[in-house]
Amino acid sequence: MDLSQLKMFKTVAEQGSIARASEILHCVPSNITNRIKLLETELGVSLFIRKGRGLVITPSGEILLEYASKILTYCQEARRALEPSSEPAGILRVGAIESAATRRLPMVLSKFHQNYPAVQVQFSTGTWQQLVSDVAGHKLDCAVIATKDDHPDITYVNAH
């Protein structure tokens, strides 16, 4: 099952017709028919009942339509989120040593939140060794520490 099959399936389900779906998708009807048949074979279920020139979605097709709609929506959201012009969103996992957490970071994180309200900041404290390990292990996206550890997988930035 691939995204183009799901898009074809969803369009056919919404239109009730391969001919109308082919006009919308700018694709020949035989291609859509073949892709739907492959999808049905792969899933082991009938997705449509053929009625005259139209199609009626089956109960299994209804279930797949719900998932296909979600999957295609998530794909559109992912494309938008990755556009260079899109505003940052999601979770940012930040760690810091105790002294930075109490003195420097509150103002920085407050300003960051004002500028990027769609970003949810998850914050934790620890020793610099633990924070370096967590960044290297992808448990944290970044950390504020007081010393530079020459870890090969980490880029260090001097804040001064």
N, C-alpha and C positions, 0 to 999 in steps of 0.2 A: 504494500500500500504506500503510495507516495502523495505528495501535496497536490500534484496536478490531477490525480485520480479523485481525490477528495473534492477538489474544486469542481470537477466535471459532475461528480455524483450530486453534490449540493445544488448545482445549477439545474440539473435534470429534475431533482426532487422539487425544487421551487417552481419550475416551469411546467412540470408534468408532461414534458415532451422533449425528446431528443432533438427534433428539428428546431424548436425554439431555443434550446440550450446551445445548439451549434451556431445559431446566429449571434447569440450573446458572446460566446467564447471564441468566435471566428475560427471555427474548426469544422471539419467535415463530419457529418453524422456517423459515418461508418467508424471513424476513429473513436468517437464517444461510445458507441455501442460496444466496440471491442474492449475499451478500457473498463467499462462497467462490467462486462462479462468476466474479464480477468479479476476484477475486484470481488465479484460474487464467488468465483472459483477459489480465490485465495482465502476468503472468509468462510466459505462453505455454507453460505446462505443466499437466498434470493432477496434482492433489495427492492425489486419492482415486480408488479404483476402487469403484464401487457394487456391493455384493454383497447381494442380497436387501434387507433393511431396514437393513443396516449398511454401514459403509464400511471399506475397507482402505487404509491410506496407501501411496502410491507411493514409489519411490526418490527422486523429486524432492521429494515431500512430506516425506520423512525429512530431507532436507538443509534444507529450509525450517524444519522443526520445531526442529532444532538451533539455527538462528539466531534464530527467534522466541522460543525459551526464553531465550536470552541477552539479547535485546533487552528482553523484558518484565521480566527480573530486574534489568537495569540501570535500567529506568524506576522500579521499586519502590525500588531503592537510592537513586536520585536524589531521589525524593519524601521518603524518610526523612532523607536528608542535609540537605534544605532545610527540614525542620521546625524551628521556632524553638527547640524543646527539645532538638534533637539536639546531640551533642558535636561540636566542630570536628574536621574530618578533612581529609586531602588534603595538598597541598604549599603551603608558605608560602615565597615567595622574598624573602629579606631581603638588603639591601645596606648597607654602612657604610663610612665613611671609616676609614682605617687606625687612627687613635688610638682611635676608639670601639670598633673591632673587638677591640683588645687589652685595653682597660681596662674598659669598661662592659658590653659585650654578653655576655660569657661567663656571668656570673651571671644576667642577665635571660633569656637563651635556655635555660639550664639549668632555671630555675624554670618557664618556659613549657613545656618538654618534660615536666616532672613533672606539670603541670596538664593538659596536652593531649597525651598520648602518641600519639594517632592522627594528629597533624600531623607531617609530615616537613618539616623546615626545610632549605632550600637557601640557602647563604650565600655572598656574594661581597663583595669590597672594590673600591673605585675612588675616583676624585676626586669631589668633590661635584657637579661639572657632569655627569659621566658618570652618576652615580647618579640625579640629577634627570631626565636624559634617559631612563634605563632605566625609571624609575617612570612617566614620562609615556608611554613607548612600550609599557607593559605587560609589560616584560621582568622587572621586579621588582614585588612587591606593596607593598613599603615600603622605606624607607632611612633610615639615621641619618646626618645631616650636621650640620655646625657652623654653618651659615648659612642664612638664609631666601632662597630665590630665588622671586620672585613669578611662578611659572608658573601660568597660568590653569586648568590641568587637575589641579592637585595641591593637596591640603589639607595644611597644615602644623600640627604640634602641638608646642608648646614642652614639652620634657621636664622643665623645672625647676619 
